[in-house]
Amino acid sequence: MTLVIAGERSGAGKTTVTIALLAYLIRHGLNVQSFKVGPDYIDPMFHAFVTGRPCRNLDAILTSESYVQKCFLRHIQDIDCA
């Protein structure tokens, strides 16, 4: 299962919702891999703390569309929810 959490602006609550959802999924025994778009290091640290896995960046502007696709496919192996 793949979920996307988005907001129309900074401060919309994306981080809060994401962390709560990641914690819920982990608590229910799912293997979860988080991803983030954008040049941020704080949210990925929160994601990694909750999931026990490094958060991966899927920003096509900072990398490339090809990298984003390959990174996503590589890191969803044996994952229940991304």
FIDRENTOR-784271 format. One line per 5 residues: for each residue x, y, z of N, C-alpha, C. Coordinates in steps of 0.2 Angstrom, whole numbers, padded with zeros to 4 digits. Each point is the difference from the previous one (the first is absolute). Example, Ala and Ser with C-alpha at 12.3 -4.5 7.8 and 13.67 -1.06 7.14 Angstrom:
0066/-0028/0039/-0004/0006/0000/0004/0006/0000; -0002/0005/-0004/0004/0006/0001/-0004/0005/0003 $
REM end
This chain:
0004/-0006/0000/-0004/0006/0000/0004/0006/0000; -0001/0005/-0004/0004/0006/-0001/-0005/0006/0002; 0002/0004/0005/-0004/0006/0002/0004/0006/-0002; -0003/0006/-0002/0003/0006/-0001/-0004/0005/0005; 0004/0004/0004/-0002/0005/0004/0002/0006/-0002 $
-0004/0005/-0002/0002/0006/-0003/-0004/0006/0004; 0002/0006/-0001/-0003/0006/0003/0001/0006/-0005; -0005/0005/0000/0001/0005/-0004/0005/0005/0002; 0003/0000/0006/0004/0005/0003/0004/-0003/0005; 0006/0003/0002/0003/-0001/0006/-0004/0001/0006 $
0000/-0004/0005/-0004/0001/0006/-0006/-0004/0000; -0002/-0003/-0006/-0006/-0003/0000/-0001/-0007/0004; 0005/-0002/0003/-0001/-0006/0004/0003/-0007/-0003; 0003/0001/-0006/0003/-0006/-0003/0004/-0004/0004; 0005/0003/0004/0005/-0004/0004/-0004/-0003/0006 $
-0005/0003/0003/-0003/-0003/0006/-0004/-0006/-0003; -0004/0001/-0005/-0004/-0006/-0003/0004/-0005/-0002; 0006/0001/-0003/0005/-0005/-0003/0002/-0004/0006; 0003/0003/0005/0003/-0003/0006/-0005/-0004/0004; -0006/0002/0001/-0006/-0004/0003/-0001/-0006/-0004 $
-0001/0001/-0007/-0001/-0006/-0004/0005/-0005/0000; 0006/0002/-0001/0006/-0004/0001/0000/-0004/0006; -0001/0003/0006/0000/-0003/0006/-0006/-0005/0001; -0005/0002/-0003/-0006/-0005/0000/0001/-0006/-0004; 0003/0001/-0006/0002/-0006/-0004/0005/-0005/0003 $
0005/0003/0003/0005/-0003/0003/-0003/-0004/0006; -0004/0003/0004/-0003/-0003/0006/-0004/-0006/-0002; -0003/0000/-0006/-0004/-0005/-0002/0004/-0006/-0004; 0007/0001/0001/0004/-0006/-0003/0002/0001/-0007; -0002/0005/-0004/0002/0001/-0007/0007/0002/-0001 $
0003/-0002/-0005/0007/0002/-0003/-0002/0007/-0004; 0003/0005/0003/-0001/0007/-0003/0006/0003/-0002; 0000/0003/-0006/0005/0004/-0003/-0002/0007/-0001; 0003/0005/0002/-0003/0007/-0001/0005/0003/-0005; -0003/0005/-0004/0003/0004/-0005/-0002/0007/0001 $
0004/0004/-0002/-0001/0007/0001/0002/0004/-0007; -0003/0005/-0001/0002/0004/-0006/0002/0007/0003; 0006/0002/-0003/0003/0007/0002/0006/0000/0005; 0003/0005/0000/0006/0001/0004/-0001/0001/0007; -0001/-0005/0004/-0002/0000/0007/0004/-0005/0003 $
0002/0001/0006/0004/-0005/0004/-0004/-0002/0006; -0004/0005/0003/-0003/-0001/0006/-0006/-0006/-0001; -0004/0001/-0004/-0006/-0005/-0001/0003/-0007/-0001; 0005/-0001/-0005/0003/-0006/-0001/0003/-0003/0007; 0002/0004/0004/0003/-0003/0007/-0006/-0002/0004 $
-0006/0003/0000/-0006/-0002/0003/-0002/-0007/-0003; 0000/0000/-0006/-0003/-0006/-0004/0005/-0006/0002; 0006/0001/0000/0005/-0005/0002/-0001/-0003/0007; -0001/0005/0004/-0001/-0002/0008/-0006/-0004/0001; -0005/0002/-0004/-0006/-0004/0001/0000/-0007/-0004 $
0003/0000/-0006/-0001/-0006/-0004/0006/-0005/0002; 0006/0003/0002/0006/-0004/0001/0004/-0001/-0007; -0002/0004/-0005/0003/-0001/-0007/0001/0007/-0002; 0006/0001/-0004/0001/0007/-0003/-0006/0002/-0004; -0002/0006/0000/-0005/0003/-0005/0004/0002/-0006 $
-0003/-0002/-0006/0003/0002/-0006/-0003/0006/-0004; 0004/0004/-0003/-0002/0006/-0003/-0002/-0002/-0008; -0006/0002/-0002/-0002/-0001/-0006/-0002/0007/-0004; 0005/0004/0001/-0001/0007/-0004/0004/0000/-0007; -0005/0000/-0005/0003/-0001/-0007/0004/0007/-0002 $
-0002/0005/0004/0004/0007/-0002/0007/-0001/0003; 0001/-0002/0006/0007/-0001/0003/0003/-0006/-0003; -0003/-0005/-0003/0003/-0006/-0003/-0002/0000/-0007; -0004/-0005/-0002/-0003/-0001/-0006/-0006/-0004/0000; -0004/0000/-0005/-0006/-0004/0000/0002/-0008/0000 $
0006/-0001/-0004/0002/-0007/0000/0002/-0003/0007; 0004/0005/0004/0002/-0002/0006/-0006/-0001/0005; -0005/0004/0000/-0005/-0001/0004/-0004/-0006/-0001; -0001/-0002/-0007/-0003/-0007/-0001/0004/-0006/0002; 0007/0001/-0001/0004/-0006/0002/0001/0000/0008 $
0000/0005/0003/0001/0001/0007/-0007/-0003/0004; -0006/0002/-0003/-0006/-0003/0003/0000/-0007/-0001; 0001/-0003/-0006/-0001/-0007/-0001/0005/-0004/0004; 0006/0003/0001/0005/-0004/0004/-0002/0000/0007; -0003/0005/0003/-0001/0000/0007/-0007/-0002/0002 $
-0004/-0003/-0005/-0007/-0002/0002/0000/-0008/0000; 0006/-0003/-0001/0000/-0007/0000/-0001/-0003/0007; -0004/-0005/0001/-0002/-0002/0006/-0003/0005/0005; -0003/0005/-0003/-0003/0005/0004/-0008/0000/0000; -0004/0000/0005/-0007/0000/0000/-0003/0007/-0002 $
0003/0005/0002/-0003/0007/-0001/0006/0005/-0001; -0001/0004/-0005/0005/0005/-0002/-0003/0007/0001 $
REM end
